[in-house]
Amino acid sequence: MQVIASPSDPIARLNLSESGFGCSPRARQAALDEADRLNRYPDAAAARLVAAIAGRENLTPNHVIVGNGIDELLLISALALVDPSAGAIVGDRTYPGHVNAVRAARQSPIILPLRDLRMDTEASASAMRSRSVVYICNPHNPTGVALDPAEIEYLARVAHQRGAVLVIDEAYIEFTDPDEATSAITHVRAGLPVIVLRTFSKIHGLAGLRCGYAMTRPDICERMRRLKDVLVFNVNRVALAAAEASLADAEFTDVVRGHTRTAVRSFEAWLTTQPWAEVNPSVTNFTLVKLPWPAHVVSERLAVHGVLVRDLTDMGWPDHVRISAGHADEMDSIRTALEKVAQELETG
């Protein structure tokens, strides 16, 4: 199985947790094939992709809605579901798309501190009220830590009991090994008020096309679809074709998962040998690294050496950077650049 990468890029782009291993050759060909149909609008209902997702996940098409990436679906969920009297619950120091969606819907979020580098399930359950919407990132971004299956089930049951909705952002779950994380999709199948969000931007390597999807109970899906329909053709035809082809290429995503996990583990093992780095094991395609210097200084110095990493100051981690896994050349570049920057900062 060929994995397309871009080692010719002079910049190691390890800042946006993109896949360093390209996209499926089948997805690439499907995208190229659409070039002869660019004068035609895409399918507003994304029916073929919806059916493919539903079939893979043992759902019906009424459980699935496709959006322009997870961010659009977060906004749609906030606009469609957040009740001002109940509010929306989000995690502090978490992917900002969650809180931004709530605020864009002109709602005031209830922000809960993290516990053990992940969402505090007990605090989330305690904060739930009737019609609350709770946003969870699992695995967590930027820490790379996953919740236990029992914690997800507990939150899903509490949401059901209290008439709330649990939104689980699973952008990175497809990078995980089976013993590392469990999807909340089983709770969607069980009819609980759970929304599972996925994306084609990460393991599928289609970040430039912007396509994601939500899976949830049909009545919740319908409420979201009414908002989505206002946007009409929200996902372009190239993205729809490439996403459908990639979804069918399980061999490719299996290979990418293997390459990514190897890259992450090798990089984390190397970091543990460096006296200036603190690292917590990640189950995703990125690593959270604590440093003895301000994150913005480190990221600026690394950029000079041709390596981009995510300065997490704006997310509440002023001494941490997030570094994505890439292909071999990129990982060599980040190791070399980090050593140079550490030496520069240590010697003043």
C-alpha positions in Angstrom: 0.0 0.0 0.0 1.5 3.3 -1.1 1.2 6.2 1.3 1.5 9.6 -0.4 3.6 12.1 1.6 5.3 15.4 0.8 8.9 15.2 1.8 9.8 17.9 -0.8 8.1 20.6 1.3 10.9 22.7 2.8 8.8 23.4 5.9 7.9 20.7 8.4 4.3 21.6 9.1 3.6 19.9 12.4 1.4 22.6 13.9 -2.1 21.7 12.7 -2.3 18.0 13.5 -2.7 17.2 9.8 -1.7 13.8 8.5 1.8 13.7 7.2 1.0 10.7 5.0 -1.2 12.2 2.3 -4.6 10.9 1.2 -5.8 7.6 -0.2 -4.9 7.2 -3.9 -8.5 6.3 -4.5 -9.6 9.6 -2.9 -7.1 11.5 -5.0 -8.4 9.9 -8.2 -12.0 10.6 -7.1 -11.2 14.2 -6.6 -9.5 14.5 -10.0 -12.5 12.8 -11.6 -14.8 15.6 -10.4 -12.8 18.2 -12.4 -15.1 17.6 -15.4 -18.2 18.4 -13.2 -17.2 21.6 -11.5 -19.9 23.5 -13.3 -22.5 21.5 -11.4 -23.6 22.0 -7.9 -22.9 19.2 -5.4 -25.6 17.1 -3.8 -27.0 19.3 -1.1 -28.0 16.2 0.9 -24.7 14.4 0.4 -26.8 11.3 0.0 -24.0 8.9 -1.3 -21.6 9.8 1.5 -24.3 9.8 4.1 -25.4 6.3 3.0 -21.7 5.1 3.1 -21.2 6.4 6.6 -24.5 5.0 7.8 -23.7 1.6 6.3 -20.2 1.5 7.9 -21.5 2.4 11.3 -24.6 0.3 11.3 -26.9 3.3 11.3 -29.6 4.7 9.0 -29.1 7.8 6.8 -31.5 9.6 9.2 -28.7 9.3 11.8 -26.1 11.2 9.7 -25.4 14.7 8.7 -22.4 15.9 6.6 -20.8 19.3 7.2 -17.9 21.5 6.1 -15.6 20.1 8.7 -16.3 19.6 12.4 -16.3 23.3 13.0 -19.4 23.9 11.0 -21.1 21.0 12.7 -20.2 22.4 16.1 -21.7 25.7 15.1 -24.8 24.0 13.8 -25.2 22.0 17.0 -24.9 25.2 19.1 -27.4 27.1 17.1 -29.9 24.2 16.9 -29.6 22.8 20.4 -28.3 25.2 23.1 -31.0 26.5 25.3 -30.2 29.9 27.0 -31.9 28.6 30.2 -29.7 25.5 30.4 -26.5 26.6 28.7 -23.6 24.7 27.1 -20.8 23.0 29.0 -17.3 23.0 27.6 -13.9 22.0 28.9 -11.2 24.6 29.7 -7.9 24.5 27.8 -9.6 22.5 25.1 -9.9 22.8 21.3 -11.3 26.3 21.0 -13.9 25.4 18.3 -16.2 24.2 21.1 -16.4 27.4 23.1 -16.2 29.5 19.9 -19.3 27.8 18.5 -21.3 28.4 21.7 -20.3 32.0 21.8 -21.1 32.5 18.1 -24.6 31.2 18.9 -24.7 34.1 21.4 -24.7 31.8 24.4 -22.6 31.9 27.5 -20.6 28.7 28.0 -20.1 27.0 31.3 -16.3 26.3 31.3 -15.1 23.4 33.5 -11.5 22.9 34.4 -9.8 19.7 33.1 -8.9 16.9 35.4 -5.9 14.6 34.7 -5.5 16.3 31.3 -9.0 15.4 30.1 -12.6 16.5 30.6 -13.8 16.1 34.2 -16.7 13.7 33.9 -18.0 14.1 37.4 -18.1 17.9 37.1 -19.7 17.6 33.7 -22.4 15.3 35.0 -23.0 17.6 38.0 -23.4 20.6 35.7 -25.9 19.0 33.4 -29.4 20.3 33.4 -32.5 19.7 31.2 -31.7 20.8 27.7 -28.0 21.3 28.5 -25.5 20.6 25.7 -22.2 19.2 26.8 -19.1 19.3 24.5 -16.5 16.7 25.1 -13.2 16.2 23.1 -12.2 12.5 23.1 -9.4 11.9 22.6 -8.6 15.3 24.1 -7.0 18.0 22.1 -4.4 19.1 22.9 -3.4 16.6 25.6 -3.9 13.4 23.5 -5.6 11.6 26.5 -8.7 9.5 26.1 -11.6 8.9 28.5 -12.4 5.5 29.8 -15.3 3.7 28.1 -17.1 3.7 31.5 -16.8 7.5 31.7 -18.4 8.0 28.3 -21.2 5.6 29.2 -21.8 7.4 32.5 -22.0 10.8 30.7 -24.4 9.4 28.1 -26.7 7.9 30.7 -26.7 11.1 32.7 -27.5 13.1 29.6 -30.4 10.7 28.9 -31.8 11.0 32.4 -31.6 14.8 32.5 -32.8 15.5 29.0 -29.4 16.9 27.9 -27.4 16.3 24.8 -23.8 15.0 24.8 -21.6 16.0 21.9 -18.4 13.9 21.6 -15.7 15.4 19.2 -13.9 12.3 18.0 -11.6 14.0 15.4 -8.6 11.9 16.5 -10.2 8.6 17.6 -9.3 6.9 14.3 -5.6 7.1 15.2 -6.1 5.1 18.4 -5.5 1.4 19.0 -8.6 -0.6 20.2 -7.2 -0.7 23.8 -6.6 3.0 23.9 -10.0 4.6 23.3 -13.6 3.7 22.7 -16.0 5.6 20.4 -19.3 6.8 21.7 -21.1 5.5 18.6 -22.5 2.6 20.5 -24.6 5.1 22.5 -25.9 6.6 19.3 -27.0 3.1 18.2 -28.7 2.7 21.6 -30.8 5.8 21.0 -29.2 7.9 23.7 -28.9 11.7 23.2 -25.3 11.6 21.9 -23.7 13.3 18.9 -20.5 11.8 17.6 -18.4 14.2 15.4 -15.8 12.8 13.0 -13.7 14.4 10.3 -11.9 13.5 7.0 -9.2 16.1 7.8 -7.1 13.9 10.0 -6.4 10.2 9.3 -8.0 10.4 5.8 -5.6 13.3 4.9 -8.3 15.5 3.3 -7.8 18.6 5.5 -7.7 20.9 2.4 -11.2 19.8 1.3 -13.1 20.4 4.6 -15.5 17.5 5.2 -16.8 16.1 8.5 -19.9 14.4 9.7 -22.1 14.0 12.8 -23.9 10.8 13.8 -26.8 11.1 16.3 -30.3 10.1 17.1 -32.7 10.9 14.1 -34.7 13.6 16.0 -31.5 15.4 17.0 -30.2 15.0 13.5 -33.3 16.6 12.1 -33.0 19.6 14.3 -29.4 20.1 13.1 -30.4 19.4 9.5 -32.8 22.3 9.5 -29.9 24.6 10.2 -27.6 22.9 7.7 -30.2 23.2 4.9 -30.0 27.0 5.2 -26.5 26.7 3.9 -27.7 24.4 1.0 -24.5 23.3 -0.8 -22.3 23.4 2.3 -19.8 20.7 1.2 -18.3 20.9 -2.3 -18.5 18.0 -4.8 -14.8 17.3 -4.8 -14.8 16.9 -1.0 -17.8 14.6 -1.2 -16.3 12.4 -3.8 -12.9 12.2 -2.1 -14.5 11.5 1.3 -16.6 8.7 -0.1 -13.6 7.0 -1.8 -11.4 7.4 1.3 -14.1 5.9 3.5 -14.1 2.8 1.3 -10.3 2.5 1.5 -9.8 0.9 4.9 -6.4 -0.5 3.9 -5.1 3.0 3.5 -6.3 4.3 6.8 -4.9 1.2 8.5 -1.5 1.9 7.1 -1.7 5.5 8.0 -2.7 4.6 11.6 0.3 2.2 11.8 2.8 4.8 10.5 1.4 7.5 12.7 1.4 5.4 15.9 5.0 4.4 15.2 6.0 8.0 14.6 4.4 9.2 17.8 5.8 6.5 20.0 9.3 6.9 18.5 9.2 10.7 19.0 7.9 10.4 22.6 10.6 7.9 23.4 13.2 10.3 22.1 11.6 13.2 24.1 12.0 11.2 27.3 15.8 11.3 26.8 15.8 15.1 26.7 16.3 16.8 30.0 14.3 19.9 28.9 11.1 18.1 27.8 8.1 16.7 29.8 5.8 14.5 27.7 2.6 12.6 28.5 1.8 9.6 26.2 -0.7 10.4 23.5 -3.1 8.2 21.7 -3.5 10.6 18.8 -1.3 11.8 16.0 0.2 14.6 18.1 2.2 15.0 21.3 1.8 17.6 24.0 5.3 18.8 25.2 5.9 20.9 28.3 9.1 23.0 28.1 11.0 25.2 30.5 10.7 28.2 28.1 7.6 30.1 26.9 5.9 28.3 24.1 5.8 31.3 21.9 9.5 31.7 22.1 10.1 28.0 21.2 7.7 28.0 18.3 9.2 31.2 16.9 12.7 29.7 17.2 11.6 26.5 15.6 10.0 28.3 12.7 13.4 29.9 11.9 14.7 26.3 11.5 11.9 25.4 9.1 9.6 23.6 11.6 6.2 24.7 12.6 4.6 23.6 15.9 1.5 24.7 17.7 2.1 27.3 20.4 -0.6 26.6 22.9 -0.5 29.9 24.8 -3.9 30.9 23.5 -5.4 27.6 24.7 -4.1 28.1 28.3 -0.9 26.2 28.0 1.8 28.9 27.9 4.7 26.5 28.4 3.5 23.8 26.1 3.6 23.1 22.4 1.7 20.5 20.4 3.7 18.6 17.8 2.0 16.5 15.1 3.4 13.3 13.8 4.7 13.5 10.3 6.7 11.4 7.8 10.3 10.4 8.5 11.9 13.6 7.1 9.6 15.8 9.2 10.4 13.9 12.4 14.1 14.1 11.7 13.6 17.9 11.2 11.8 18.4 14.5 14.3 16.4 16.5 17.2 18.4 15.0 15.4 21.7 15.4 14.4 21.1 19.0 18.0 20.2 19.9 19.3 23.4 18.3 16.6 25.6 19.9 17.2 24.0 23.3 20.9 24.7 23.0 20.2 28.3 22.0 17.9 28.9 24.9 20.1 27.1 27.5 23.2 29.1 26.5 21.2 32.4 26.4 
